[in-house]
């Protein structure tokens, strides 16, 4: 009986190993939540962003809504400061535009570290819209002052390569931004066609 239980347990473990996704199969890795993951494609490759609805549910919902509308596709990184951050999300490309819908501040105790995504805003804490920035390193002066809504988990070296300037002479752009769940729900033929 003991051997049968061990055999059944071994079979279950092997079945799990065969069907697990790469994120699940890695020892100690957490499962990727595709509904709360963004793919930000740059000309140089893909940046993977983990969304943080636990910190900023309204910002995350709005970013996903805009992403699904294709709002961010083709937008420039219009303000990129060495050692600080890269900012995008303005359809005008000069830092004065947005989607037309302001969001209330969702400040938290989460620290701004390398690869943190924050909501850009004016002096009014409740003026965040579609613009966001990605920090190049720890920026403690932003802690508790700006809404943290995401974190780069892969491709930060691509963000490091974004052209600097306010505005850059030859600004880099978001080629395409997608919610990971939407991309993986398509079949291989549909993905290849895009």
N, C-alpha and C positions, 0 to 999 in steps of 0.2 A: 504493500500500500504506500509506504514511504517513497519507494522508487517511482511509483506511478505519479505521485504528487510532484516530486522533483522533475520528472519528465514533462509533465504538463506545464509546470512553471517555466522550465527551459524553453519549451515550445512557444509559450506566450512571449517570453523575452525576445526570442528570435523573430517572431512575427512583428513585434513592436519595432525592432531594429530595422527590419526591411521596409516598414511603412512609415517610419518617422521621417519628418522633414529634416533637412540639414541642421536647422536651428535646434530641433528637439534631440537629434542624435548626438550633438556635441555634449561632452561631459560638463555638466554644470551650466549650460547655456539655457536661457529662458526662451520660451516659445515666442516667435514674432507675432504681434497682433496686426494683421494686415489691414484691418479697418483703421488702425491708428498708426499707420506708417505711410510716409510720403516718399515718392521717388522724384527727385529733382534732377532732371537730365541737363547737363551742361555740354558744351561742344567737346569738352575733354573727358566726359564720362558721367557716371551716375553717383549722385549723393543720396544716401538713405537717411531719412529723418524719422525718429521716433516721436510721435505726438504725445502730449501730456494732458489728456483730458482731466486727469486727477488734480492738476494745478489750475488749469484755465479752460473749463468746458465750453464757455461761449466763444472764446478765441479759436479753439480747435474746431468747433462746429462750423464757424464762419470760414476758416481757412480751407476746410474740406469742401464746403459749398462752393467757394470761389475756384478751387482747384478743379472740381468736377465740371464747372462751367467753362474751363479753359482760360480763365482770367489771367493766370500767371504766365502762360505760354508766350514766349518772345519778349518778356519784360527785361529791361536792363538792370544791371547793378549800377545804380546812379551815384552812389556815395560809398567809397571803399577807402578806409583809413588804415594804413599800415599799423600793425600791432593792436588794432582796436576791433574793427568790424567791417562787414560787407552788407550794404543795405539795398533792398529791391522792393518790388511790389507796387510801384507807381506807374500807371499806364501813361502818364505824361512824360515820365523819364527824367524829371527834374526835382523830384522830392515834394512837389506841391499837390499831387493827385492821389486819388484813392478810388474805392468802389462806391463811395457815397453813403456808407453805413458805419457810423461810429460804434465802438464797443466800450462797455464799462471796464474800468481797470479790474484786473484779477491778479493783484500783487500777491506774492507768496514769499516764503522764507527760502525758496530754492535759489541757489547761488548761480551767478553767471560765470561759467567756466568755458574752456575751449569747446567750441561747437554748439553753444547754447543758442537757441532761436528766441528772440524777443520781439514784442510788438513795438514798432516805432510809433511815436506820438508827439504832439506839441507839448507846451507847458501844461495844458489841461490833461490831467490823468485819464479822463474818459474820452480822449480823442483818437485812440487807436482805430485804424481802419484796415486796409489791405497791406500796408507797408510793414516789412519786417527786416530784421538784421540777424546776422550770424556772427558771433564773437570769435576772434582769432585766438584769444587766450582769456585768462581770468580777468574779469572787469568788476571788481567789488563795488565800485562807485555806482553801478547800476542795480545792485541787490536791493530788493524791496521797492524800487522806483519804477520798474518796467515789468510788464507781464511776460513771464517765461511760459512758452507754449510748446517747445520742442527741443530736441537734442540730436545733433548729427551722430549717427552710430557707424557710418561707413562713408568714405569718400572725402574726409576732411582735407586731405592733401589737394583735392580738386578745388575746394573753397580757398585754400591758401594761394592757389594760382590765379585767382580772379584779379583782373587789372585794377590797379590803385588809381585814385583820383577823386576829386569832388567837382565835377564829374570826371571819370577817366576819359582819356583821349579816344581810346578804342574800347568802349565798355563791353564786358562780357554779358551774356543774356541767359535767361532760363530758356532752354530750347523747349522743354515740356515738363510739366509737373503733373503727377498722377497720384491718386490714392492707390496704394499697393493692392488692396482688395479688388479694385476695378480692373487692374491690369491682369491679375492672375485669374480672374473669372472668365476671361476671354480664352477662346481656344487658340492653339498654336498658329492656325491660319490667319485669324483675326489680328494677333499680335504681330505677325510677320508683315502684314499689309500696312501697318502704321509706321 
